[in-house]
């Protein structure tokens, strides 16, 4: 028959074992929860870094789009000017087909040199009237030729200026057109990078959400296990207290029994003493301790 004390010792031992198992399980669950939380925080940090990159690409893309619109406006302005310049150039070409520009018969510098020589001669030489009249007529003819050359030259300069303006506008138009294409491609690259980053962020967010969910579930299990652990500890303490009470009662009972035994022996020794019988050293000591002899 198992005693009450032995039963309590068995229960306490079992509860101690159960408490150790629960402690180990709780600590393991808490460690797993921390790992999930750390992984979640790491993913959230990485996601924040990627979001910052997205904002950088978004800003660059928006700036490129703004530049594209500005380049398009400038290209359209130049296109209108180019259309007008082309009309003028086409008109000049048509007129030149009907009536080509006259060539300069004598180079301007030759005419100016001849004119200067005649003017110097008429100013410095003493000439007969008839010869002087001829020189004046030659000078007038040279001046007329010079005016004609200057007119032709001015016409050519005007023509070349129109063609030069047309070519310049074509180059400017090409410049803005290339700028539109180049900047639009840059905008598209930034947009493509944003799309890639959004896809990566979505994957990271899914994993982070799963880690957070696992963390909540694992922490809940850890808390529940800790609660059971506390309950087992309290139950063990209850049984341990019962065991201590039983032991205390046993000690008190034992002390009472010992005391009663000693008192009975002391009474017997006193009776022997009164009867004049010989006492043992132990019996005599008992009577001395009680002040009976």
PyMOL commands that set and color helices and strands:
alter all, ss='L'
color gray80, all
select helices_A, chain A and resi 4-98+108-124+129-274+281-289
alter helices_A, ss='H'
color red, helices_A
deselect
rebuild
show_as cartoon
